[in-house]
């Protein structure tokens, strides 16, 4: 059944401007439509809040906050928001329309992806989130449904509907939080707080899913999945994908650490590590085919726009203390944006009834049992006194293990294995290597109660560090040298250089020789090689275009799906980057081939006014040329250059001739 035909908004003009053409997806809070902006004559996506929710001020505020938050972001990998408004009971966002599919569609069709494809998708996701994090925003609902992949191969992050400033609480209202169960970070469940690291955690789950074809935490109910988030580490994906590079295991582990302090601190840091990981992989490692990958049928999926309509907003109990989610939750619910209710702070403790006393033994057995009980009691008393004396003198104490000059993680593990708590502080040392233990309190060998805490001081290295000269150093080696000195590699930008090899450092900021404190962020400018301006090859046949680009020192990638265009069939319809864009030698240019022009049936506009005829023809994608008689022209179309019902190329020109009075 075609549900689009039953949607009352399809065919309507919203807010006097947006002509709704078709429904793309429906969720729990909003429905997404493809529409035409009649003022600017462009296709866009309309996200319309369900009228039943428009009366809820909280939902409307969140809806408007999405528009304002995303409008602050100007990034090629973020779905842009153009406008926000209301029309009666309808509250809407006008957004960029992305023709293509979601990452969920890709995973459903392909099962699992090769590492090269997974990283090709992950990197633009992290670039988009990195822009949000640097703008002080956290997405809070990253999942494959919110990753759009355009027909031209571009990757964009959508649905910032749960976005919040990084310094605000994650609860949507008192006592609840919003998110998608399979991608929630442990701290969201335990403490109800979220910063950029919850997006990092969700991206780690998405990367695991791309590499293995399945989620790291599975179960028949929400309760099982939430328990695993809180208590079980994500397994290395190589356990399911033989031959997967250890670097990819490490990347997943860095993103999905249950302790947020052990994760990459934001998407920018994770993007840097992802690029570093890719640089360290061979072509064979990048092209490993997971066992879970499916053969893709010729033609692939034919999906478009903002998703497949599986996203829903539901109300569920939140784990914490006592209460757990409702049992029997199906798998689809784990992919939906959900509201989870926080249980009350005080929980009622149920006492078990005391066991009934045994009936006294009859007759002479009573005397024997009394004697036996007396003997046992005396023995237990002696044992108890002895144990108590031992516990008071020695048993309740533990000797502090030797952990000096030990790496922090090993020292913490050794102390915890001894039953002790651990507190970590940091200090400078010119003798102890950065990241190693320089002092403990109490000291090594001292007696401490088994439940007490040992404070370890971890070296930050020397108090002042000189920025090294890294020019000409491969970027992975440069980052390692900075970390060894106690400095923090930060943003990586790229520039052209005729002298420095591609992938090596041109300069640092701060510059070499400047002295800084440890943990200072050092930005790297990395060479893209010698500059090449991308040749223009649109309209050329494939072989000629490939030869032209390779002669310029560039690599060529052909997009999987050709598109309709004014160019002849088999010639180049699009190129990315565009002609004239600056590139480095060895960079890749993606070519999309043409199917030829799309043929569209021409509507009948005879008898219409000039304005109505233009509007009708342009809505079908045609250009319009108007011819009027020299004397006494009338506002009524007399003839059209292509008869109604005949087909003409989309984007072509239809000439209409107006009637005259004579």
Buried (B, 14 or more C-beta within 10 A) or exposed (E): EEEBEEBEBBEBBBBEBBBBBBBBBBBBBBBBBBBBBBEEEEBBBBBBBBEEBBEEEEBBEBBBBBBEBBBEBEBEBBBBBBBBBBBEEBBBBBBBBBBBBBBBBBBBBBBBBBBBBBBBBBBBBBBBBBBBBBBEBBBBBBBBBBBBBBBBBBBBBBBBBBBBEBEEEBBBEEEBBBBBBBBBBBBBBEEBBBBBBBBBBBBBBBBBBBBBBBBBBEBEBBBBBBBBBBEEEBBBBBEBBEEBBEBBBEBBBBBBBBEBEEBBBBBBBBBBBBBBBBEEBEEEBBEBEBEBBEEEEEEBBEBBBBBBBBBBBBEBBBBBEEBBBEEEBEEEBBBBBBBBBBBEEEEEEEEEEEEEEEEEEEEEEEEEEEEEEEEEEEEEEEEEEEEEEEEEEEEEBBEBBBBBEBBBEEBBBBBEEBEBEBEEEBEBBEEBBBBBBBBBBBEBEEEBEEEEBBEBBBBBBBEEBEBBEBBBBBBBEBBBBBEEBBBBBBBBEBBBBEEBEBBBBBBBBBEEEEEBBBEBEBEBBBBBBBEBEBBBBBBBEBEEBBEBBEEBBBBBEEBEBBBBBBBEEEBBBBBBBEEEEEBBBBBEBBBBBBBBBBEBEBBEBBEBBBEEBBBBBBBEBBEBEEEBBEEEBBEBBBEBBBEEEEEBBBBBEBEBBBBBEE
